[in-house]
Amino acid sequence: LTVDAYMAQHPGNAAHDRRQRQSVAVHLCGLYLAIERQVPFQKITAVLGRLTARPDWPLFPAPPSPHWLTVVDVASAVDLDDHTARVERWARSVWDAWAPYHETVRQLAAMPPR
């Protein structure tokens, strides 16, 4: 969740770079699989690995509502349980910020690689 949340918050210049489009899409798929589908983390990596075989990637413009928590909100955790809870809240806030693109991400995550 940490990597996917961070990367989805830092999409770079995806309009002009296929690798940036791939990165945003893959990390949004990771958030979707973890948050909505509750796929075990150990299995998400394999699913995302298969997705990276795609030659084409949709453009996800910057989220229209970037109201989210950040890694700074996680940094002050006092123990492992607090850290875990904060990461989960952070990841959820990032996923929620991309709400207009959720259906596209769901479809992308369900597609077999080409």
Buried (B, 14 or more C-beta within 10 A) or exposed (E): BEEBBBBBBEBEEBEEEEEBBBBBBBBBBBBBBBBEBEBEEEEBEEBBEEBEEBEEBBBBEEBEEEEBBEEEBBEEBEEEEEBEEBBBBBBBBBBBBBEEBBEBBBEBBEEEEE
